[in-house]
């Protein structure tokens, strides 16, 4: 079975210019763990944004921690910082090296990638790297194991 056989064709996605506030509404509102990031013009996959990418912005960077150890443990201040973080764009925090699979790849390859990379959602692209679908661990499990019930 190929990725294109079972992928979800209706995919929520964002562009690099989307605000984190808007992306967060989609991620948390639809209980997604992440969203593909697609170029507005070409519709090509340019990155991936996860809930953890957003939440990690609350914590100080290693440089900030070293420069100010005392205040880097101020969790109330970190929470207040969230308002500013929501004004960033997806491009500011997305993973620019999105892991994806091509539409004609085997499902077990997709499952293997997900396991190795510890991810739950895998964008599916065509030969021009345009987003055409998405696979989840649940989709693969249903397709491979569900036929035995």
Steps between C-alpha positions, in 0.01 A plus 500: 500500500624848412477828692260641241261207558409605853624856551257765616452730204344784695797650682509794736815699432647845556735726306826647632323836533222365723511635855570256781171607653310383193708181467446423870124526454518236229740270689326513834147545365518192281725306740777466245855453621631698207436656163679498168627841392442569132618779272203718404603522132637157415307291755830322570582368844751737663485390863301353786370663817423300814337584829843450660660754264254757632525406868880486492502873422391562860825367640826692503767417247828361629656844442225672702538242775878547525471880496231515770474180704293672772217617274504204264305306762221759516218290364240776544707723273529217249123463495456877448746476210241286320305810394804625305567155362152482349590804286786314332448333165513130426825557310663626820463166680421226247730211423635587157610141439162334485494123487264377230424206279419481131160377393625174346701385804394189691303537824755300695768749393279780632450311828874441527577870448244595763647254748861605439426872513242473781231684305128433466414684178676481167427734209455328163637683197501454123812493284518882512486499884147645496290397798227257395413323824600394847545166675466433870610202704132421551434500123781251446395278790141491373609415146745228594337341803135591457446260212546208742187588700 
